[in-house]
Amino acid sequence: MLPPTPRLPQARALIEMDRYFVLHAPRQTGKTTTLNALASELNAEGDIAALMFSCERAKAAGDDYAAAESLLLDSLRQAAEWAAWPEELLPPDPWPRATPGSRFGSALTEWCRRCPRRVVLFLDEIDALQGNSMVSILSQLRDGHNARPGGRPFPASVVLCGLRDVRDYKVASGGEPGRSNPASPFNIVTESLRLDDFSADQIAELYGRHTKETGQEFTEGAVDRVFELTQGQPWLVNALAYEITVRMGVADAITASQVEEAKERLIRARATHLDSLTARLHEPRVKRVMEPVVAGVFPHVEPTFSDDLSYVRDLGLIKQKPPLEVANPIYREVVLRALGDPSEQYVMADPHSFVLPDGRFDLSRLLEEFVVFWREHGEVLIRQEGYHEAACQIILMAFLHRLVNGGGYLDREYAAGTKRLDVLIRWPYTGPGGERLMQREAMELKVWRASETDPLPDGFAQLDRYLDRLTLSTGVLVIFDRRPEAPPWKERGGFERTTTPSGRQVTVLRV
C-alpha cells in the first residue's frame, strides 16, 4: 500500500474545521487503510481522540434500529479498547440509559462530555446499515451536530465511509437530495470526498517499494501494462503483483508478458473482488446503466437514470467521467465473460481445430463456424439473454472467448453511444526460425436495428480508424441485422470481400 494520508489531504483540513463529511470509493481501494493511518496521526498529536470502527455487525439488525444501536456501540467500545488508550479517553462503561432510537446519540454525548480531547469518529462500512436503522443513526448524528452550537457535547468531526456518495445519506437522514442545507451535516455536497485510484506514477512508486525490499524489478513495460489494464484500481494493481510474485513464482525482473498472464489467471480464477462486481450485473439499476454500455447505444433517458449512474459509478464499474464506459480493461473483459457464460456452454467446437499447421489462428474458419452456430442457436440465446439490447455482442464474444482464449487473447473496446464493439484477437505463435510472433486480427461488431439505415458506411469508417490505430491492413466487419423486415438468411449475402474507403482489405459478414 502507498502512504495513505497523502492520498486524501482534504480530509485533514475538514477535520480541523470540525466538519462532518463523507468519504466514498468502490470496495478495496484503500479507504479503511487511509482512515486508520489518519486516526493514528491525529491521536499522536495529543489533542484529538480519533477512533475508527466498523458498522458491519449492524447489518444483521436490518430495520431493528434498537439492535443496530447496540451492535454499533459494542463495535465502538471494542475499537476503543483495542486502541489501548488511557482510561480517561475511553467511552463510558456502561453506556447511559436512553430510549431506543436515541441511545447512539446519547452515548456519544456522554463520552464527549467526559473525554478531555476532541472526539473524531470514522464510521467505516456505513453502507451496512439498512432501512430504519440507517435513518435512525444518521438522524441522531444530524441532531447532535445541530445541537453543538447550543453547548451539547458531541463529536467534533464525523466521517461516514462507504461506497455511496453523500446524496444517499442526505435522503436517508431526512434531507432533500437536490438542496444544500448547512444545518444538516449530510446536505453538504461539496464535502463528499472520493478516494481516487492510483496514478501511473503511484503504481511505479508502489512497485518501487517492492523492488527496494526484495531487489526484484518491474520493467517499465510491466508497469505501463499494469496501468493500462487496471487504470490504477488499487485491488487490481496489488492482485496482479501478488499473482506474479507469489502464485506464478517469478523471481527475475517482471515483464509485460507476465502481467498479461497474471491478468488471465486472475480472471479465470474468478477472484472474490471480480465475482462481487459481476454478481451485481443483473441488479435492475446496474443493468439500466450497463446494458447500453455493452450494446454501444445511448441510454434511455428515465427519471431514475442519473441516480442509477451515480450508483454504478460508486460501485467502480464505470469511469467517473464521460464517456460512459467500463472503468478499466480487466473489468471490461470480466463483464463480457460473465454475461456470455451461459451462451459459451452452447459452443461445442474444439478450439484446437482452429490452429493452422504453421501455428497461426484460422480466423476465416472461425467466422464460418460462427455462422453455423448463429443459425442453430442465435434466436434461442437472444431470447434467453437478460441484456437483450446487447445480446448479439454478448453471444459473439462468448463464441470467440471459447475458441480463442485457450491459446490467445481477446481485447475488447465498447462504450455507450459508439454503436459498435471493437475486438482485437492476439494469437502468439512460433515463426519458421523459432522466433516468437504475434498474430493480430481486428474485428468490429455492429447491429442494424429497426428504423435505422444500413450501418455499413459507418462501419467502414469506424473500422478504418480502428485498423489505423492498430497499424493493421485487414479487418472484419460483422453486422447483425435485427430489423423485423430483415431478409431471410439465404438472401443476406453472407461473406463479402471488399475494401474500406482508405483501401484496406476487409471481410464483411452479415448475420
C-alpha positions in Angstrom: 0.0 0.0 0.0 1.2 3.5 -0.7 1.4 6.0 2.2 -2.3 6.6 2.7 -2.5 10.1 4.1 -1.2 12.0 1.0 -4.0 10.2 -1.0 -6.6 12.2 0.9 -5.2 15.6 2.0 -8.6 17.3 2.1 -9.8 15.1 5.0 -7.3 16.6 7.5 -8.4 20.1 6.6 -12.1 19.3 7.1 -11.5 17.6 10.4 -9.6 20.7 11.7 -12.7 22.7 10.7 -14.9 20.4 12.7 -16.8 19.3 9.7 -18.9 16.2 9.1 -18.4 14.7 5.7 -18.5 11.5 3.5 -15.6 9.5 2.2 -16.7 7.2 -0.6 -15.0 4.9 -3.1 -15.5 1.4 -4.6 -14.6 -1.6 -2.5 -11.0 -2.4 -1.9 -9.5 0.9 -2.9 -7.8 1.6 0.5 -10.5 3.6 2.4 -10.0 1.7 5.6 -6.2 1.8 5.5 -6.3 5.5 4.8 -8.6 6.3 7.7 -6.6 4.1 10.1 -3.5 6.0 9.2 -5.2 9.3 9.6 -6.6 8.3 13.1 -3.1 7.3 14.2 -1.7 10.7 13.1 -4.4 12.6 14.9 -4.1 10.6 18.1 -0.3 11.0 18.2 -0.7 14.8 18.3 -2.3 14.7 21.7 -5.4 16.9 21.4 -7.8 14.6 19.5 -9.3 11.2 20.3 -9.8 9.8 16.8 -11.5 6.4 16.6 -12.5 4.3 13.6 -14.9 1.5 14.0 -16.9 -0.7 11.5 -20.7 -0.7 11.1 -20.5 -4.2 9.5 -22.0 -6.0 12.5 -25.1 -3.9 12.4 -26.1 -5.2 9.0 -27.7 -8.2 10.7 -30.1 -5.9 12.5 -31.9 -4.8 9.3 -34.7 -2.4 10.3 -34.4 -3.1 14.0 -32.8 0.2 14.9 -32.6 -0.7 18.6 -30.5 -3.8 17.8 -28.4 -1.7 15.4 -27.6 0.8 18.1 -26.5 -1.9 20.5 -24.2 -3.5 17.8 -22.7 -0.2 16.8 -22.0 0.7 20.4 -20.4 -2.7 21.0 -18.2 -2.2 18.0 -17.3 1.3 19.1 -16.3 0.2 22.6 -14.3 -2.7 21.3 -12.4 -0.5 18.9 -11.6 1.9 21.7 -10.3 -0.9 23.9 -8.1 -2.2 21.1 -6.7 1.2 20.6 -5.0 0.9 24.1 -6.0 4.4 25.1 -5.6 5.7 28.7 -8.6 5.3 30.9 -9.7 8.9 30.7 -10.2 8.7 26.9 -12.3 5.5 26.9 -16.1 5.8 26.4 -18.3 5.3 29.5 -19.0 1.8 30.8 -21.9 1.2 30.9 -23.4 3.4 28.3 -26.1 5.8 29.7 -29.7 4.5 29.7 -31.8 6.0 26.9 -34.8 5.3 24.8 -34.2 3.1 21.7 -33.8 5.4 18.8 -31.7 7.9 20.9 -29.2 5.6 22.5 -26.4 6.1 20.0 -26.6 9.9 20.2 -26.9 9.9 24.0 -23.8 7.6 24.2 -21.7 9.9 22.1 -22.8 12.9 24.1 -21.8 11.3 27.4 -18.5 10.2 26.0 -17.7 13.7 24.6 -18.7 15.2 27.9 -16.2 13.1 29.8 -13.3 13.0 27.3 -10.6 15.6 27.7 -9.9 15.6 24.0 -12.0 16.5 20.9 -13.6 13.3 19.6 -13.4 12.5 15.9 -15.3 9.4 14.7 -14.8 7.4 11.5 -17.8 5.2 10.8 -16.4 2.6 8.3 -18.8 0.4 6.2 -21.6 2.8 6.9 -23.5 1.2 4.0 -24.0 -1.9 6.2 -26.8 0.0 8.0 -30.2 -0.7 6.3 -33.7 0.9 6.3 -34.9 2.3 9.6 -31.5 1.6 11.2 -29.7 3.9 8.7 -32.4 6.6 9.2 -32.1 6.4 13.0 -28.3 6.6 13.2 -28.0 9.4 10.6 -30.8 11.3 12.2 -29.1 11.1 15.6 -25.8 12.3 14.2 -27.6 15.2 12.5 -29.4 16.1 15.7 -26.2 16.0 17.7 -24.3 18.0 15.1 -27.0 20.7 15.0 -27.1 20.9 18.9 -23.4 21.6 19.2 -23.7 25.4 19.0 -26.1 25.3 22.0 -23.4 23.6 24.1 -24.2 19.9 23.7 -21.1 17.8 23.8 -20.8 15.8 20.6 -18.0 14.6 18.2 -16.1 17.4 16.7 -16.0 15.7 13.3 -17.7 12.6 11.9 -16.6 10.8 8.7 -19.0 8.4 7.0 -17.0 5.9 5.0 -18.6 3.6 2.4 -19.5 3.0 -1.2 -22.2 5.6 -1.5 -22.0 9.3 -2.3 -23.4 12.0 0.0 -26.7 12.2 -1.8 -27.8 8.8 -0.4 -27.1 9.9 3.2 -28.9 13.2 2.7 -32.0 11.3 1.7 -31.7 8.7 4.5 -31.3 11.4 7.1 -34.3 13.3 6.0 -32.8 15.9 3.7 -33.8 16.8 0.2 -31.4 15.4 -2.4 -31.3 18.4 -4.7 -30.8 21.1 -2.0 -28.0 22.2 0.2 -28.9 22.9 3.9 -26.0 24.0 6.1 -27.9 22.8 9.2 -27.7 19.2 8.1 -24.2 17.5 8.0 -25.4 15.3 5.2 -26.6 18.1 2.9 -23.1 19.4 2.1 -22.4 18.0 -1.4 -19.1 19.9 -1.7 -17.6 17.9 1.2 -18.1 14.4 -0.2 -14.6 13.1 -0.8 -13.8 10.3 -3.2 -10.6 8.2 -2.8 -9.2 8.1 -6.3 -7.4 5.2 -8.0 -3.7 5.1 -8.3 -2.0 7.2 -11.0 0.7 5.7 -13.2 3.4 7.3 -11.0 1.8 5.9 -7.9 1.9 2.4 -9.3 5.6 2.9 -10.1 6.1 4.1 -6.6 4.3 1.1 -5.1 6.2 -1.4 -7.2 9.4 0.5 -6.4 8.8 -0.3 -2.7 8.7 -4.0 -3.6 12.0 -3.6 -5.6 13.6 -1.8 -2.6 12.7 -4.5 -0.2 13.4 -7.6 -2.4 15.6 -6.4 -5.3 13.1 -7.7 -7.8 12.3 -5.1 -10.5 9.2 -4.4 -12.5 10.3 -3.4 -16.0 8.9 -0.1 -17.4 6.8 -2.1 -19.9 5.3 -4.1 -17.0 4.3 -1.0 -15.0 2.8 0.6 -18.1 0.8 -2.6 -18.9 -0.5 -2.7 -15.3 -1.7 0.8 -15.6 -3.3 0.1 -19.0 -5.2 -3.0 -17.7 -6.2 -1.6 -14.3 -6.4 2.2 -14.7 -5.0 2.3 -11.2 -7.7 0.3 -9.4 -5.8 -0.5 -6.2 -7.0 -4.0 -5.6 -6.2 -5.0 -9.2 -2.8 -3.3 -9.0 -1.9 -5.3 -5.9 -3.5 -8.5 -7.1 -1.5 -8.6 -10.4 1.7 -8.1 -8.5 0.8 -10.8 -6.0 -0.2 -13.2 -8.7 3.2 -12.7 -10.5 5.5 -12.8 -7.4 3.8 -15.4 -5.3 1.4 -17.6 -7.3 3.4 -17.6 -10.5 6.7 -17.6 -8.6 8.5 -15.2 -10.9 11.9 -14.5 -9.4 13.6 -12.4 -12.1 12.6 -8.9 -13.4 8.9 -8.8 -14.1 7.8 -8.2 -17.8 4.7 -7.1 -19.6 4.0 -10.6 -20.8 4.0 -11.9 -17.3 1.5 -9.1 -16.4 -0.7 -10.4 -19.3 -0.5 -13.9 -18.0 -1.4 -12.8 -14.4 -4.4 -10.9 -15.8 -5.7 -14.1 -17.4 -5.1 -16.1 -14.3 -7.0 -13.6 -12.1 -10.0 -13.6 -14.4 -10.1 -17.4 -14.8 -9.8 -17.8 -11.0 -12.9 -15.5 -10.6 -11.3 -13.8 -7.7 -13.7 -12.6 -5.0 -13.3 -9.0 -5.9 -14.2 -9.6 -9.5 -17.0 -12.0 -8.6 -18.6 -9.5 -6.3 -18.7 -7.0 -9.1 -20.2 -9.3 -11.7 -22.8 -10.5 -9.2 -24.3 -7.0 -9.4 -24.7 -7.0 -13.2 -28.3 -8.2 -13.1 -29.4 -5.8 -10.4 -32.1 -3.6 -12.2 -30.4 -0.3 -11.6 -27.0 -1.7 -12.7 -28.4 -3.3 -15.8 -30.1 0.0 -16.8 -26.6 1.6 -17.0 -24.5 -1.4 -18.2 -26.8 -2.7 -20.9 -26.4 0.4 -23.2 -22.6 0.4 -22.5 -22.3 -3.2 -23.7 -24.7 -2.6 -26.6 -22.9 0.6 -27.6 -26.2 2.5 -27.7 -27.3 5.7 -25.9 -29.0 5.0 -22.6 -32.8 5.6 -22.3 -33.4 8.9 -20.5 -35.5 7.9 -17.5 -36.1 9.9 -14.3 -34.0 7.5 -12.2 -31.1 7.2 -14.7 -29.0 9.8 -13.0 -29.3 8.0 -9.6 -28.6 4.7 -11.3 -25.5 6.1 -12.9 -24.2 7.5 -9.6 -24.8 4.1 -8.0 -22.9 2.2 -10.7 -20.0 4.8 -10.5 -19.9 4.3 -6.8 -19.5 0.6 -7.3 -16.5 1.3 -9.5 -17.9 -0.5 -12.6 -17.7 2.5 -14.9 -15.5 5.5 -15.2 -16.1 8.6 -13.1 -16.3 10.9 -16.1 -17.8 10.7 -19.6 -17.7 8.9 -21.9 -19.9 6.2 -20.4 -17.7 3.1 -20.4 -16.4 0.4 -18.2 -13.8 1.5 -15.7 -10.8 -0.5 -16.9 -9.9 -3.2 -19.5 -9.9 -6.0 -16.8 -13.5 -5.1 -15.7 -14.4 -4.7 -19.4 -13.4 -8.3 -20.1 -14.9 -9.7 -16.9 -18.3 -8.1 -17.6 -18.5 -9.7 -21.1 -17.2 -13.1 -19.8 -19.8 -13.1 -17.0 -22.7 -12.1 -19.3 -21.6 -14.6 -22.0 -21.0 -17.6 -19.8 -24.5 -19.2 -20.5 -24.0 -18.8 -24.2 -20.5 -20.2 -24.1 -21.9 -23.5 -22.9 -23.5 -24.0 -26.3 -20.2 -23.8 -28.2 -19.2 -27.4 -28.9 -16.4 -26.8 -31.5 -12.9 -27.9 -30.5 -10.6 -24.9 -30.0 -7.5 -26.9 -31.1 -9.1 -27.5 -34.5 -8.7 -23.7 -35.3 -4.9 -23.8 -35.2 -3.3 -23.9 -38.6 -0.2 -26.1 -39.3 2.1 -23.1 -39.1 0.7 -22.3 -35.6 -1.4 -19.3 -36.7 -5.1 -19.0 -35.8 -7.7 -19.8 -38.6 -9.9 -16.7 -38.5 -11.7 -17.5 -41.7 -12.9 -20.8 -40.3 -13.9 -19.2 -37.1 -16.2 -16.9 -39.0 -17.7 -19.7 -41.0 -18.3 -21.8 -37.8 -20.0 -18.8 -36.2 -22.5 -18.5 -39.0 -23.4 -22.2 -38.4 -23.6 -21.6 -34.7 -25.7 -18.5 -35.0 -28.2 -20.2 -37.4 -28.6 -23.0 -34.9 -28.6 -21.3 -31.6 -28.8 -17.5 -32.2 -32.5 -16.8 -31.7 -32.8 -19.1 -28.7 -29.8 -17.5 -27.0 -31.2 -14.0 -27.7 -34.5 -14.8 -26.0 -32.6 -16.2 -23.0 -30.2 -13.2 -22.7 -31.1 -10.8 -19.9 -29.2 -8.0 -21.6 -31.5 -8.1 -24.6 -30.2 -5.0 -26.3 -26.6 -6.3 -26.1 -27.4 -10.0 -26.9 -25.7 -10.1 -30.3 -22.5 -8.7 -28.9 -22.5 -11.0 -25.9 -23.2 -14.1 -27.9 -20.4 -13.5 -30.4 -18.0 -12.6 -27.6 -18.9 -15.9 -25.9 -18.1 -17.8 -29.1 -14.8 -16.0 -29.6 -13.8 -16.5 -25.9 -14.4 -20.2 -26.1 -12.3 -20.7 -29.2 -9.6 -18.1 -28.8 -8.9 -17.8 -25.2 -7.2 -21.2 -24.8 -4.1 -20.0 -26.7 -4.7 -16.4 -27.4 -6.1 -13.2 -26.1 -9.2 -11.0 -26.7 -9.1 -7.3 -26.2 -12.5 -5.6 -26.3 -13.4 -1.9 -26.5 -17.0 -0.7 -26.1 -18.9 2.2 -24.6 -22.4 3.7 -24.7 -23.2 5.7 -27.8 -20.5 4.3 -30.0 -22.8 1.9 -31.8 -20.1 -0.7 -32.1 -17.9 -3.1 -30.3 -14.2 -3.4 -31.3 -12.3 -6.7 -30.8 -8.6 -7.5 -31.2 -7.6 -11.1 -31.3 -3.9 -11.6 -30.3 -2.5 -15.1 -31.1 1.1 -15.9 -30.1 2.8 -18.5 -32.3 6.3 -19.6 -33.3 7.8 -18.5 -36.6 9.7 -20.7 -39.0 13.0 -19.6 -37.4 11.9 -20.4 -33.9 11.1 -16.7 -33.2 8.0 -15.8 -31.1 5.5 -13.9 -33.2 2.1 -12.4 -32.5 -0.8 -12.7 -35.0 -3.3 -9.8 -34.7 -6.8 -9.8 -36.1 -9.2 -6.9 -35.7 -13.0 -7.2 -35.8 -15.8 -4.7 -35.5 -19.4 -5.6 -34.5 -22.4 -3.5 -35.4 -26.2 -4.1 -35.0 -28.7 -3.0 -37.6 -31.7 -2.1 -35.6 -35.3 -1.2 -36.6 -35.8 2.2 -38.2 -32.1 2.6 -38.8 -30.2 2.9 -42.0 -27.6 0.3 -43.1 -24.6 0.6 -40.7 -22.1 -0.5 -43.4 -20.8 3.0 -44.3 -20.3 4.0 -40.7 -18.8 0.6 -40.0 -16.3 1.0 -42.8 -15.2 4.4 -41.4 -15.0 3.2 -37.8 -13.1 0.0 -38.8 -10.7 2.1 -40.8 -9.9 4.3 -37.8 -9.5 1.2 -35.6 -7.2 -0.5 -38.0 -5.2 2.7 -38.4 -4.7 2.9 -34.7 -3.6 -0.8 -34.6 -1.4 -0.3 -37.8 -3.2 -3.3 -39.5 -4.1 -3.5 -43.1 -7.0 -6.0 -42.9 -10.0 -6.5 -40.7 -13.5 -8.0 -40.3 -16.9 -6.1 -40.0 -19.7 -8.2 -38.6 -23.2 -6.7 -39.0 -26.2 -8.3 -37.1 -29.4 -7.5 -38.9 -32.1 -7.3 -36.2 -34.7 -5.4 -38.2 -38.2 -7.1 -38.3 -38.0 -6.7 -42.1 -34.6 -8.3 -42.5 -34.3 -10.7 -45.4 -34.0 -14.4 -44.8 -30.6 -16.0 -44.3 -30.1 -17.1 -47.9 -30.7 -13.5 -49.2 -28.3 -11.7 -46.8 -25.1 -12.3 -48.8 -23.1 -13.9 -46.1 -19.4 -13.1 -46.6 -18.2 -10.2 -48.8 -14.5 -9.3 -49.5 -14.2 -5.6 -50.1 -12.1 -2.6 -49.2 -12.6 0.4 -46.9 -12.5 4.0 -48.1 -8.8 4.1 -47.3 -8.2 0.9 -49.3 -7.8 -1.7 -46.5 -8.9 -5.2 -47.3 -11.9 -6.3 -45.1 -14.3 -9.1 -44.8 -17.9 -8.2 -44.2 -20.2 -10.7 -42.6 -23.9 -10.1 -42.4 -25.9 -12.4 -40.0 
